[in-house]
């Protein structure tokens, strides 16, 4: 049986095949790496990375994502003139690099604030969540409060 490459997975002794071996460094170095294709944009090399898609609603982590860059939403002019206040609760997908990939409205007091909250949330930057010494994609909730100041 040819050695396999990957993450070792524990199995009961009864299921272990005596022909199964672990790949040597020489065998590992002879395997093909990621496929690199030439892009059409000015001769730059393009590496295609698989996108895992959004994470499930609950992802366990040991270290939570921390806000590095926070962007306040712009108060909509029409809401300002009308004297409206409200809250928007956003659910944002923070990827393994800490970037916001998607922002979704969870709950809103007034629809007029939704777009401003979404645009602001999409500009936030986080430290990635960490589980077992590796970054993981997670959903994070962010409340935005639109309040008129009494000056």
WODAZI-V387520 format. One record per pair of residues at least 6 apart in sequence whose C-alpha atoms are under 8 Angstrom apart, sorted by sequence separation. I is the first residue (numbers start at 0). J is the second residue. D is the distance in Angstrom with one decimal. If there is no record, write none. Layout:
I;J;D / I;J;D
This chain:
37;43;6.8 / 38;44;5.7 / 78;84;7.5 / 93;99;4.6 / 94;100;6.5 / 107;113;7.1 / 128;134;5.6 / 129;135;5.7 / 37;44;5.1 / 38;45;5.3 / 92;99;5.5 / 93;100;6.2 / 127;134;5.8 / 128;135;5.5 / 36;44;6.6 / 37;45;5.9 / 91;99;6.4 / 92;100;5.5 / 93;101;7.8 / 127;135;6.8 / 128;136;6.9 / 35;44;7.2 / 36;45;5.8 / 91;100;7.4 / 92;101;5.2 / 104;113;6.9 / 127;136;7.4 / 128;137;7.0 / 35;45;6.4 / 36;46;6.6 / 91;101;5.6 / 92;102;6.5 / 35;46;5.2 / 36;47;8.0 / 91;102;4.3 / 34;46;7.1 / 35;47;7.2 / 90;102;5.7 / 91;103;6.3 / 33;46;7.9 / 34;47;7.5 / 89;102;6.4 / 90;103;5.2 / 104;117;7.3 / 89;103;5.6 / 90;104;6.2 / 103;117;7.1 / 89;104;4.6 / 90;105;6.1 / 102;117;5.9 / 88;104;6.1 / 89;105;5.4 / 2;19;6.3 / 3;20;7.5 / 4;21;7.6 / 87;104;7.1 / 88;105;5.4 / 89;106;7.2 / 0;18;5.4 / 1;19;7.1 / 2;20;5.0 / 3;21;6.5 / 4;22;6.5 / 87;105;7.7 / 88;106;5.2 / 102;120;6.5 / 0;19;5.7 / 1;20;7.3 / 2;21;5.3 / 3;22;6.2 / 87;106;5.9 / 88;107;6.3 / 102;121;6.1 / 0;20;7.6 / 2;22;4.9 / 87;107;4.4 / 101;121;6.7 / 86;107;5.9 / 87;108;6.5 / 99;120;7.6 / 100;121;7.2 / 120;141;7.8 / 85;107;7.6 / 86;108;5.5 / 87;109;7.7 / 99;121;5.6 / 4;27;7.4 / 85;108;5.4 / 86;109;7.3 / 99;122;7.1 / 85;109;6.1 / 99;123;6.5 / 87;112;6.9 / 98;123;7.3 / 99;124;6.6 / 86;112;7.8 / 87;113;6.5 / 98;124;5.2 / 99;125;7.9 / 85;112;7.5 / 89;116;7.5 / 97;124;5.9 / 98;125;6.3 / 116;143;6.6 / 89;117;7.2 / 97;125;4.5 / 87;116;6.8 / 91;120;7.2 / 97;126;4.9 / 98;127;8.0 / 91;121;7.8 / 96;126;7.3 / 97;127;4.3 / 89;120;7.5 / 96;127;5.7 / 97;128;7.7 / 93;125;7.3 / 95;127;5.5 / 64;97;7.4 / 78;111;7.1 / 94;127;6.9 / 95;128;7.3 / 112;145;7.7 / 93;127;7.1 / 75;111;7.4 / 75;112;6.9 / 54;92;7.6 / 74;112;7.5 / 96;134;7.5 / 53;92;6.9 / 95;134;5.1 / 75;115;7.1 / 95;135;5.0 / 74;115;7.1 / 94;135;6.9 / 95;136;5.0 / 73;115;5.9 / 94;136;4.3 / 72;115;5.4 / 73;116;7.9 / 93;136;5.6 / 94;137;6.6 / 72;116;5.4 / 92;136;7.1 / 93;137;5.4 / 92;137;5.8 / 93;138;6.0 / 72;118;7.2 / 73;119;7.8 / 92;138;4.5 / 93;139;7.0 / 72;119;4.9 / 91;138;5.4 / 92;139;6.5 / 71;119;6.0 / 72;120;7.9 / 90;138;6.3 / 91;139;5.2 / 70;119;5.4 / 90;139;5.6 / 91;140;6.3 / 70;120;7.0 / 90;140;4.5 / 91;141;7.5 / 89;140;5.6 / 90;141;6.4 / 70;122;6.4 / 88;140;6.8 / 89;141;5.1 / 69;122;7.5 / 70;123;6.0 / 88;141;5.8 / 89;142;6.2 / 68;122;7.9 / 69;123;5.1 / 88;142;4.4 / 89;143;7.7 / 68;123;5.3 / 69;124;6.9 / 87;142;5.9 / 88;143;6.2 / 67;123;7.6 / 68;124;4.9 / 86;142;7.0 / 87;143;5.1 / 66;123;7.3 / 67;124;5.4 / 68;125;6.8 / 86;143;5.6 / 87;144;6.6 / 66;124;6.1 / 67;125;5.0 / 86;144;4.6 / 66;125;4.4 / 67;126;6.5 / 85;144;6.1 / 86;145;6.0 / 65;125;5.2 / 66;126;6.6 / 84;144;7.9 / 85;145;5.2 / 64;125;5.8 / 65;126;5.2 / 84;145;5.3 / 85;146;6.9 / 64;126;5.1 / 65;127;7.4 / 84;146;5.2 / 64;127;5.0 / 65;128;8.0 / 84;147;6.7 / 63;127;7.4 / 64;128;4.5 / 83;147;7.8 / 63;128;4.7 / 64;129;7.8 / 82;147;7.3 / 62;128;5.5 / 63;129;6.8 / 61;128;7.5 / 62;129;5.0 / 60;128;6.3 / 61;129;5.8 / 62;130;6.8 / 79;147;7.6 / 60;129;5.6 / 61;130;5.1 / 60;130;4.6 / 61;131;7.2 / 59;130;7.2 / 60;131;8.0 / 72;143;7.9 / 74;145;7.1 / 60;135;7.6 / 58;136;7.8 / 58;137;6.1 / 57;137;7.5 / 56;137;7.7 / 57;138;7.6 / 54;136;5.9 / 55;137;7.7 / 56;138;6.6 / 53;136;7.5 / 54;137;5.9 / 54;138;7.1
